[in-house]
Amino acid sequence: MGVHYSNELPDGTPFYATGDQFFEREELREPSVFTRPSKSPKNGADRYAQLSELVRCKLESYLVEAKGAI
């Protein structure tokens, strides 16, 4: 069993930056909500920063696309 993190926009809209990584046969369950830690992890802080930037860029792209569809 693996773990997958997703994000939710302030208006409650789910945002899955990595949702395309799943196979149809995989079963997704109800999410557990938690507050993101305010500090970077001790191990892998550089990878965390890169991931954070990737998510931020994808989110900005998503918002631009959503505004263009209106």
DOLO-712889 format. One record per atom (N, C-alpha, C): atom name; residue number from 0; residue in one letter; z, y, x. Coordinates in Angstrom, 2 decimals, padded with zeros to 5 digits, m for minus. Each point is the difference from the previous one (the first is absolute). Example, Ala and Ser with C-alpha at 12.3 -4.5 7.8 and 13.67 -1.06 7.14 Angstrom:
<rs>
{name N	resi 0	resn a	zz 007.80	yy m005.69	xx 013.19} .
{name CA	resi 0	resn a	zz 000.00	yy 001.19	xx m000.89} .
{name C	resi 0	resn a	zz 000.00	yy 001.20	xx 000.90} .
{name N	resi 1	resn s	zz m000.72	yy 001.05	xx m000.35} .
{name CA	resi 1	resn s	zz 000.06	yy 001.19	xx 000.82} .
{name C	resi 1	resn s	zz 000.73	yy 001.09	xx m000.77} .
</rs>
This chain:
<rs>
{name N	resi 0	resn m	zz 000.00	yy m001.16	xx 000.85} .
{name CA	resi 0	resn m	zz 000.00	yy 001.16	xx m000.85} .
{name C	resi 0	resn m	zz 000.00	yy 001.23	xx 000.90} .
{name N	resi 1	resn g	zz m000.86	yy 000.95	xx m000.31} .
{name CA	resi 1	resn g	zz m000.09	yy 001.21	xx 000.79} .
{name C	resi 1	resn g	zz 000.53	yy 001.19	xx m000.77} .
{name N	resi 2	resn v	zz 000.00	yy 001.12	xx 000.66} .
{name CA	resi 2	resn v	zz 000.46	yy 001.25	xx m000.60} .
{name C	resi 2	resn v	zz m001.12	yy 001.02	xx 000.10} .
{name N	resi 3	resn h	zz m000.17	yy 000.75	xx m001.05} .
{name CA	resi 3	resn h	zz m001.02	yy 001.04	xx m000.04} .
{name C	resi 3	resn h	zz 000.64	yy 001.27	xx m000.53} .
{name N	resi 4	resn y	zz m000.28	yy 001.10	xx 000.65} .
{name CA	resi 4	resn y	zz 000.54	yy 001.28	xx m000.45} .
{name C	resi 4	resn y	zz m001.12	yy 000.81	xx m000.64} .
{name N	resi 5	resn s	zz 000.31	yy 000.62	xx m001.10} .
{name CA	resi 5	resn s	zz m000.94	yy 000.89	xx m000.65} .
{name C	resi 5	resn s	zz 000.71	yy 001.33	xx m000.24} .
{name N	resi 6	resn n	zz m000.74	yy 000.94	xx m000.47} .
{name CA	resi 6	resn n	zz 000.56	yy 001.33	xx m000.23} .
{name C	resi 6	resn n	zz m000.24	yy 000.41	xx m001.44} .
{name N	resi 7	resn e	zz 000.76	yy 000.95	xx m000.43} .
{name CA	resi 7	resn e	zz m000.16	yy 000.55	xx m001.34} .
{name C	resi 7	resn e	zz m000.09	yy 001.51	xx 000.12} .
{name N	resi 8	resn l	zz m000.99	yy 000.58	xx m000.66} .
{name CA	resi 8	resn l	zz m000.17	yy 001.44	xx 000.01} .
{name C	resi 8	resn l	zz 001.11	yy 000.65	xx m000.82} .
{name N	resi 9	resn p	zz 000.25	yy 001.28	xx 000.22} .
{name CA	resi 9	resn p	zz 001.08	yy 000.67	xx m000.74} .
{name C	resi 9	resn p	zz m000.12	yy m000.11	xx m001.52} .
{name N	resi 10	resn d	zz m001.23	yy m000.13	xx m000.53} .
{name CA	resi 10	resn d	zz m000.16	yy m000.13	xx m001.45} .
{name C	resi 10	resn d	zz 000.16	yy m001.43	xx m000.49} .
{name N	resi 11	resn g	zz 000.33	yy m000.94	xx 000.92} .
{name CA	resi 11	resn g	zz 000.21	yy m001.39	xx m000.38} .
{name C	resi 11	resn g	zz m001.22	yy m000.89	xx 000.17} .
{name N	resi 12	resn t	zz m001.13	yy 000.56	xx 000.40} .
{name CA	resi 12	resn t	zz m001.22	yy m000.78	xx 000.21} .
{name C	resi 12	resn t	zz 000.15	yy m000.88	xx 001.23} .
{name N	resi 13	resn p	zz m000.24	yy m001.31	xx m000.11} .
{name CA	resi 13	resn p	zz 000.08	yy m000.86	xx 001.18} .
{name C	resi 13	resn p	zz m001.13	yy 000.33	xx 000.97} .
{name N	resi 14	resn f	zz 000.28	yy m000.08	xx 001.28} .
{name CA	resi 14	resn f	zz m000.98	yy 000.25	xx 001.04} .
{name C	resi 14	resn f	zz 000.08	yy m001.15	xx 000.99} .
{name N	resi 15	resn y	zz m001.03	yy m000.85	xx 000.01} .
{name CA	resi 15	resn y	zz m000.02	yy m001.17	xx 000.86} .
{name C	resi 15	resn y	zz m001.01	yy 000.20	xx 001.12} .
{name N	resi 16	resn a	zz 000.45	yy 000.50	xx 001.13} .
{name CA	resi 16	resn a	zz m000.90	yy 000.25	xx 001.12} .
{name C	resi 16	resn a	zz m000.50	yy m001.30	xx 000.61} .
{name N	resi 17	resn t	zz 000.72	yy m001.08	xx m000.20} .
{name CA	resi 17	resn t	zz m000.38	yy m001.28	xx 000.60} .
{name C	resi 17	resn t	zz m000.21	yy m001.08	xx m001.04} .
{name N	resi 18	resn g	zz m000.20	yy 000.38	xx m001.25} .
{name CA	resi 18	resn g	zz m000.16	yy m000.97	xx m001.07} .
{name C	resi 18	resn g	zz m001.19	yy m000.93	xx 000.17} .
{name N	resi 19	resn d	zz m001.00	yy 000.43	xx 000.75} .
{name CA	resi 19	resn d	zz m001.18	yy m000.84	xx 000.20} .
{name C	resi 19	resn d	zz 000.24	yy m001.14	xx 000.98} .
{name N	resi 20	resn q	zz 001.20	yy m000.11	xx 000.53} .
{name CA	resi 20	resn q	zz 000.32	yy m001.07	xx 000.95} .
{name C	resi 20	resn q	zz 000.41	yy m001.30	xx m000.70} .
{name N	resi 21	resn f	zz 000.10	yy 000.02	xx m001.32} .
{name CA	resi 21	resn f	zz 000.46	yy m001.18	xx m000.74} .
{name C	resi 21	resn f	zz m001.17	yy m000.84	xx m000.46} .
{name N	resi 22	resn f	zz 000.25	yy m001.31	xx m000.10} .
{name CA	resi 22	resn f	zz m000.97	yy m000.93	xx m000.55} .
{name C	resi 22	resn f	zz 000.29	yy m000.15	xx m001.49} .
{name N	resi 23	resn e	zz m001.01	yy m000.35	xx m000.77} .
{name CA	resi 23	resn e	zz 000.19	yy m000.16	xx m001.44} .
{name C	resi 23	resn e	zz 001.05	yy m001.06	xx m000.33} .
{name N	resi 24	resn r	zz 000.13	yy m001.01	xx 000.84} .
{name CA	resi 24	resn r	zz 000.94	yy m001.09	xx m000.29} .
{name C	resi 24	resn r	zz 001.45	yy 000.39	xx 000.29} .
{name N	resi 25	resn e	zz 000.22	yy 001.13	xx 000.67} .
{name CA	resi 25	resn e	zz 001.36	yy 000.43	xx 000.30} .
{name C	resi 25	resn e	zz 000.67	yy 000.59	xx m001.24} .
{name N	resi 26	resn e	zz 001.26	yy m000.27	xx m000.13} .
{name CA	resi 26	resn e	zz 000.77	yy 000.47	xx m001.14} .
{name C	resi 26	resn e	zz 000.85	yy 001.20	xx 000.41} .
{name N	resi 27	resn l	zz m000.21	yy 001.10	xx m000.69} .
{name CA	resi 27	resn l	zz 000.80	yy 001.19	xx 000.25} .
{name C	resi 27	resn l	zz 001.10	yy 000.08	xx m001.05} .
{name N	resi 28	resn r	zz 001.17	yy 000.32	xx 000.41} .
{name CA	resi 28	resn r	zz 001.14	yy 000.07	xx m000.92} .
{name C	resi 28	resn r	zz 000.42	yy 001.44	xx m000.19} .
{name N	resi 29	resn e	zz 000.92	yy 000.19	xx m000.93} .
{name CA	resi 29	resn e	zz 000.51	yy 001.34	xx m000.27} .
{name C	resi 29	resn e	zz 000.59	yy 000.58	xx 001.29} .
{name N	resi 30	resn p	zz m000.25	yy 001.27	xx 000.26} .
{name CA	resi 30	resn p	zz 000.49	yy 000.60	xx 001.24} .
{name C	resi 30	resn p	zz 001.50	yy 000.29	xx m000.04} .
{name N	resi 31	resn s	zz 000.56	yy 000.06	xx 001.18} .
{name CA	resi 31	resn s	zz 001.38	yy 000.46	xx 000.18} .
{name C	resi 31	resn s	zz m000.09	yy 001.41	xx 000.57} .
{name N	resi 32	resn v	zz 000.75	yy 000.90	xx m000.55} .
{name CA	resi 32	resn v	zz m000.04	yy 001.39	xx 000.44} .
{name C	resi 32	resn v	zz 001.12	yy 000.25	xx 000.99} .
{name N	resi 33	resn f	zz m000.32	yy 000.70	xx 001.08} .
{name CA	resi 33	resn f	zz 001.03	yy 000.38	xx 000.96} .
{name C	resi 33	resn f	zz m000.37	yy 001.35	xx 000.58} .
{name N	resi 34	resn t	zz 000.98	yy 000.66	xx 000.56} .
{name CA	resi 34	resn t	zz m000.21	yy 001.30	xx 000.62} .
{name C	resi 34	resn t	zz m000.38	yy m000.20	xx 001.45} .
{name N	resi 35	resn r	zz m001.06	yy 000.67	xx 000.41} .
{name CA	resi 35	resn r	zz m000.44	yy m000.13	xx 001.39} .
{name C	resi 35	resn r	zz 001.06	yy 000.61	xx 000.91} .
{name N	resi 36	resn p	zz 000.32	yy m000.67	xx 001.10} .
{name CA	resi 36	resn p	zz 000.99	yy 000.54	xx 000.94} .
{name C	resi 36	resn p	zz m000.44	yy 001.35	xx 000.55} .
{name N	resi 37	resn s	zz 000.94	yy 000.88	xx 000.26} .
{name CA	resi 37	resn s	zz m000.33	yy 001.32	xx 000.52} .
{name C	resi 37	resn s	zz m000.32	yy m000.02	xx 001.49} .
{name N	resi 38	resn k	zz 000.43	yy m001.04	xx 000.70} .
{name CA	resi 38	resn k	zz m000.27	yy m000.12	xx 001.43} .
{name C	resi 38	resn k	zz m001.04	yy m001.08	xx 000.26} .
{name N	resi 39	resn s	zz m000.75	yy 000.16	xx 001.08} .
{name CA	resi 39	resn s	zz m000.96	yy m001.02	xx 000.41} .
{name C	resi 39	resn s	zz 000.76	yy m001.24	xx 000.47} .
{name N	resi 40	resn p	zz m000.62	yy m001.17	xx m000.10} .
{name CA	resi 40	resn p	zz 000.67	yy m001.21	xx 000.48} .
{name C	resi 40	resn p	zz 000.19	yy 000.03	xx 001.51} .
{name N	resi 41	resn k	zz 001.03	yy m000.68	xx 000.48} .
{name CA	resi 41	resn k	zz 000.25	yy m000.05	xx 001.45} .
{name C	resi 41	resn k	zz m001.14	yy m000.71	xx 000.72} .
{name N	resi 42	resn n	zz m000.44	yy m001.10	xx m000.56} .
{name CA	resi 42	resn n	zz m001.12	yy m000.75	xx 000.58} .
{name C	resi 42	resn n	zz m001.27	yy 000.33	xx m000.75} .
{name N	resi 43	resn g	zz m001.05	yy 000.32	xx 000.71} .
{name CA	resi 43	resn g	zz m001.28	yy 000.25	xx m000.64} .
{name C	resi 43	resn g	zz m000.16	yy 001.39	xx m000.58} .
{name N	resi 44	resn a	zz 000.74	yy 000.97	xx 000.50} .
{name CA	resi 44	resn a	zz m000.10	yy 001.37	xx m000.53} .
{name C	resi 44	resn a	zz m001.42	yy 000.54	xx 000.12} .
{name N	resi 45	resn d	zz m000.69	yy m000.35	xx 001.08} .
{name CA	resi 45	resn d	zz m001.37	yy 000.47	xx 000.17} .
{name C	resi 45	resn d	zz m000.93	yy m000.60	xx m001.05} .
{name N	resi 46	resn r	zz 000.18	yy m001.29	xx m000.30} .
{name CA	resi 46	resn r	zz m000.82	yy m000.64	xx m001.04} .
{name C	resi 46	resn r	zz 000.33	yy 000.58	xx m001.37} .
{name N	resi 47	resn y	zz 001.26	yy 000.28	xx m000.23} .
{name CA	resi 47	resn y	zz 000.41	yy 000.60	xx m001.27} .
{name C	resi 47	resn y	zz m000.66	yy 001.37	xx m000.17} .
{name N	resi 48	resn a	zz m000.03	yy 000.80	xx 001.06} .
{name CA	resi 48	resn a	zz m000.62	yy 001.32	xx m000.06} .
{name C	resi 48	resn a	zz m001.50	yy m000.11	xx m000.28} .
{name N	resi 49	resn q	zz m000.66	yy m000.98	xx 000.63} .
{name CA	resi 49	resn q	zz m001.43	yy m000.20	xx m000.24} .
{name C	resi 49	resn q	zz m000.25	yy m000.43	xx m001.44} .
{name N	resi 50	resn l	zz 000.83	yy m000.90	xx m000.51} .
{name CA	resi 50	resn l	zz m000.15	yy m000.45	xx m001.38} .
{name C	resi 50	resn l	zz 000.25	yy 001.15	xx m000.97} .
{name N	resi 51	resn s	zz 001.02	yy 000.80	xx 000.28} .
{name CA	resi 51	resn s	zz 000.31	yy 001.14	xx m000.85} .
{name C	resi 51	resn s	zz m001.19	yy 000.96	xx m000.07} .
{name N	resi 52	resn e	zz m000.62	yy 000.26	xx 001.13} .
{name CA	resi 52	resn e	zz m001.17	yy 000.89	xx 000.04} .
{name C	resi 52	resn e	zz m001.17	yy m000.60	xx m000.76} .
{name N	resi 53	resn l	zz m000.22	yy m001.30	xx 000.14} .
{name CA	resi 53	resn l	zz m001.08	yy m000.68	xx m000.72} .
{name C	resi 53	resn l	zz 000.21	yy 000.12	xx m001.51} .
{name N	resi 54	resn v	zz 001.22	yy m000.25	xx m000.45} .
{name CA	resi 54	resn v	zz 000.30	yy 000.10	xx m001.44} .
{name C	resi 54	resn v	zz m000.19	yy 001.43	xx m000.47} .
{name N	resi 55	resn r	zz 000.46	yy 000.96	xx 000.78} .
{name CA	resi 55	resn r	zz m000.15	yy 001.41	xx m000.36} .
{name C	resi 55	resn r	zz m001.48	yy 000.37	xx m000.15} .
{name N	resi 56	resn c	zz m000.84	yy m000.45	xx 000.93} .
{name CA	resi 56	resn c	zz m001.43	yy 000.29	xx m000.07} .
{name C	resi 56	resn c	zz m000.65	yy m000.65	xx m001.21} .
{name N	resi 57	resn k	zz 000.35	yy m001.26	xx m000.25} .
{name CA	resi 57	resn k	zz m000.57	yy m000.69	xx m001.16} .
{name C	resi 57	resn k	zz 000.44	yy 000.66	xx m001.30} .
{name N	resi 58	resn l	zz 001.24	yy 000.43	xx m000.05} .
{name CA	resi 58	resn l	zz 000.51	yy 000.67	xx m001.19} .
{name C	resi 58	resn l	zz m000.74	yy 001.31	xx m000.23} .
{name N	resi 59	resn e	zz m000.21	yy 000.77	xx 001.05} .
{name CA	resi 59	resn e	zz m000.73	yy 001.25	xx m000.14} .
{name C	resi 59	resn e	zz m001.42	yy m000.26	xx m000.48} .
{name N	resi 60	resn s	zz m000.64	yy m001.04	xx 000.53} .
{name CA	resi 60	resn s	zz m001.35	yy m000.37	xx m000.43} .
{name C	resi 60	resn s	zz 000.00	yy m000.41	xx m001.47} .
{name N	resi 61	resn y	zz 000.99	yy m000.77	xx m000.40} .
{name CA	resi 61	resn y	zz 000.14	yy m000.44	xx m001.39} .
{name C	resi 61	resn y	zz 000.14	yy 001.20	xx m000.93} .
{name N	resi 62	resn l	zz 000.81	yy 000.97	xx 000.40} .
{name CA	resi 62	resn l	zz 000.21	yy 001.18	xx m000.83} .
{name C	resi 62	resn l	zz m001.28	yy 000.83	xx m000.12} .
{name N	resi 63	resn v	zz m000.76	yy 000.12	xx 001.09} .
{name CA	resi 63	resn v	zz m001.26	yy 000.73	xx m000.04} .
{name C	resi 63	resn v	zz m000.98	yy m000.70	xx m000.94} .
{name N	resi 64	resn e	zz m000.09	yy m001.33	xx 000.09} .
{name CA	resi 64	resn e	zz m000.89	yy m000.76	xx m000.88} .
{name C	resi 64	resn e	zz 000.42	yy 000.14	xx m001.46} .
{name N	resi 65	resn a	zz 001.30	yy m000.06	xx m000.25} .
{name CA	resi 65	resn a	zz 000.50	yy 000.10	xx m001.37} .
{name C	resi 65	resn a	zz m000.31	yy 001.38	xx m000.59} .
{name N	resi 66	resn k	zz 000.14	yy 001.04	xx 000.79} .
{name CA	resi 66	resn k	zz m000.31	yy 001.35	xx m000.49} .
{name C	resi 66	resn k	zz m001.49	yy 000.16	xx m000.27} .
{name N	resi 67	resn g	zz m000.84	yy m000.66	xx 000.81} .
{name CA	resi 67	resn g	zz m001.44	yy 000.07	xx m000.19} .
{name C	resi 67	resn g	zz m000.46	yy m000.73	xx m001.25} .
{name N	resi 68	resn a	zz 000.79	yy m000.96	xx m000.46} .
{name CA	resi 68	resn a	zz m000.36	yy m000.80	xx m001.18} .
{name C	resi 68	resn a	zz 000.36	yy 000.71	xx m001.29} .
{name N	resi 69	resn i	zz 000.76	yy 001.07	xx 000.10} .
{name CA	resi 69	resn i	zz 000.44	yy 000.71	xx m001.22} .
{name C	resi 69	resn i	zz m001.10	yy 000.88	xx m000.53} .
</rs>
